[in-house]
Amino acid sequence: MNPTTANWIKPSRSLLTAAGRAIGDYRMIREGDRILLGLSGGKDSLSLLHTLHHLQQKAPVKLLHTLHHLQQKAPVKFELLAATVDPQSDQFDPAPLKPYLAALGVPYFLESQPILEEAQKTLTKDSDSYCAYCSRMRRGILYRIAREQGCNVVALAQHLDDLAETLMMSMLFGGKLRTMSPHYLNDAGALRIIRPFAYARERQTRAFAADAGLPVIFENCPACFAKPQQRYAMKQMLAEQETQHPRIFNSLLTAMRPLMWEPPA
């Protein structure tokens, strides 16, 4: 895909349904929201970009708010912006995103900071620590951009596979029952953080990105050259179990629901 001649592409029905259910169940998107999407350029965040735009144009109030109770047909009005944090890794070049977002007409912000260099000075050679440090730093920068641009919501593209892997890592390596929350307030209480793909599978975003020819920027984590061993091991274990138990992720989602918290008021 030529990033200067990009067009909006409708995601698959299954991906839209998964996102719509999560958004409705956790009341993620509300009238007048100004949403900043954390756009890494990977298959997941690019898929979420197109999903949110489609819902912005088409989704009725009943889908975005409760799925069952409200009957209004007018779309929820919300604004969509995007931002990328470049950690200055030679593994990551976000340059193609700027013309792509410009062609789509989405306000876009790119901030570059030497996160990898800072991590190398601060951390040991533990790739999981590198990933955690980079994620924490990029999240803080996203929050700042959101505040500067008057946004009240930050959208992140983690999917059900990510939530399940996090649960398994927390139990096996941390001795705790924890996973990512689909919708919560940041520590300062100023921003709502949403994960519209909380019910979606990674294979759905992978298929959409491939079918749509999205300009995916592959592996942008500074530690990906030394795979985060714990998460990679969980991914492999769950994939193996799914071949024998096809509904394992449905069961994991049911098990995680009590850990996902109620959405902010």
N, C-alpha and C positions, 0 to 999 in steps of 0.2 A: 504493500500500500504506500502510495506517495503521500507523505505527511502534509503536503501543501494543498492537497485536493481531497481531504478527508470528508466523509459523510457520516451522519449518524446511522447506526445499524441497530435494528431491533433484535434483542437477545431472544434466545429460545423460550418457548412457553414454559418449560420446566424451570428454567433459571428465574424467569420473572415471577412464577408462582412461589418458588422458594423464598425469594427476596420479599415479595408482597406479604407472605404469611409472617415472616419474622418482623417486618416493619409494623404490621398490624398488631401482632401479639404483644410487642414491646413498645407500642406507641412511639416509634422512633422519629417520624416526620410529622410536623405540625404546621398549621397555617402560619405563614409569614417567616418560617425558618430561613436562615441564611447559612447554607451548608458548605463547609470547606472539605473537599475530598483529598485525603492523603494519597497522592498519585506517585507510586514508585516507578511506573512504567511496566510492571510485570503483568502477567495475564489476568490476575485477580483484580487489581485496581483499575485496569483498563476496562475489564468487563463491568465493574461496578459503575464506572463513568457512564457507559452506555445504558446500563440498567436504570440508574437514577434519572438520566435524561428522559428515558421512555416513560417512567412513572410520573415524572414532572409534567409530561405532555398529556398522558392518557389516564393515569390512575385515578379512580374516583375516591372520594372521602371514605367510603365504606371499606375500601381496600387498605388505605394507608392508616386508618385510625382504629377500626375494630373488626373489620372483615365480616361481622355478623349483624351488628345492631343498627348502624346508621344507614340511611337509604339515599342520602344526597348523591347526585351524580356529578357535580362539578369537581374538577381536579383540585387537589390541594395546591395552593400557591406557595412555592418555595424557590429560593435562588440557589444556584449551584456554581461554586468556584472550585479551583483545584490548585494544589501546591505540591512541589517536589523538593525534598531536601537532598542535596548532593553531598555525600560524606567524603568527597575527594578521594575516591578509590579508583585505581586504574582498571578495576573490574566493572566500572559503571560509567556510562556516558549518557546523560539525560538530554543531550542536545536535540534529538529528533522530537521530543515532546513539545517544545515551544511552537514550532510551525503547525504541529498536529492540533494542539489546543486552539491556536489562532484560527485555523481553518474551520474548527467546530464552533467557534465563537464563545468559548468558555474563558472567563477571566482566569489567568494563570500566573502563578508566582513560583519562581525558582530561586532557592537560596543554597549557596555553597559554603560549607564550613569544613575544616580539617578534622572531622570526627575520627577518622581512622588513625591519623597521626596522634591525636590526643589519646586514643585508646591504647596505642602501642607504648606510649609513655606511662600510662596509668595502670594497665592490666598485665596479668601474666599471659602465658601462651595458651590459655584455655579458650577454645573457639566459642564455647557456649557463653562465656563471659563477654567476649567481643560482641556477639550478637545482641546480648542483653544491653550492653553499654550503648551500642549504636542505636538500638531501638528506643531506648530511654531518651537519648539526646535528640534524635529526630522527632520523637513525639513532643518534646518540649518546644522545639522550633516550630512545629506545626501549630501548637497551641498559641504561640506568640503571633504567628502570622494570622491565625483566626481572629485573635483579639484586635490586631491592627486593622483588619479588613471588616470589622464589625460583624463577624460571624458568631452565631451562638451554638453551632453544631459542627463537630468534626466527624467525618465518615471514614471508617477504616475497612479494609477489604478482607479481613480474615474470614474463613469459611468454616464449615462444620468439621472438616478434617483437622484444621488448626486447633479448634476447640477440643476435639477428642484427643489429639496428641498432647495438648497442654494438660488435660486431665490426667492422662497416663503418666506423664513426666512428674506431675505434682505428687501423685500417689506413690510412685515407685522410687523416686529420688528425693522427694521432700517430705514424705509422710503426711501429706495434707490433701484434703478434698477441695481442689480449686480448679477453675477454668476461667476463660475469658468471659466477661459479661457482655451481652449484646447491647446494653444501653445503660449508661451510668454518668454521673457527674464527675468531672475532674476534681483533683484535690482542692483546688481553689473555689470550686462550686460555681464557676463562671461559664463553663462549657459543658454541653451534653456530648458524650462520645457514643456513636452508634456503629454497629456492625451489621448492616443489612443482609450480608451473606451467611449469617449464623446458622441458617438451615440448609444452605447450598453446599454441594459437594465440589471438591476441587476438580473432578473430572468434567463437571458442567462448565466451569470457567475455562478450562483447558480446551474443551470442544468448541465453545463459542469463539474464543480468541483465534483458534486455528481456522474455523469456518469463515469468520468475518475478516480474516487477514489483518488483525490488529497489529500495530507496530510494536510488538512486545520487545522490551529491553530485558534480556535474560540476566539471571542471577546478579542482583545488585548489592547483596550483603557483603561487606568487606571481609567477612570470615568464611565466605562460601568456598574459597579454595581449600579450606580445611573444614569440611562439613560439620555443622553442629551435631556432634555424635549422638547425644541423647535424643534429640528430636528426630534425627534420621532413623535411629533404631526404632522409635515408636512408629514412625510412618511405615517402615518395612514390616513390623510386627502386625499392625492393624491391616495392612494390605493382605498379608498371608492369612490372617483370621477371616477376612471378608470373603476370600475364595471358598472357605468352608462354611461360613455363616453369613449369607448375603445380607441379612438384616441387622448386622452388628452395629452399624452407625445409627439406625433407628433406636436400638436399645441404649446406645451410649447417649443419644440426645435425651431420651426419657430419664436416664440416670442423672444427667447434668442439669435438668430443669430446676431442681431445688437450689442449685449453686449459682444460678444466673441472676438472682436478685430481681426485685420489682423495679420497673422503670421509674425514673424521676418524675415527680409530679409536674 
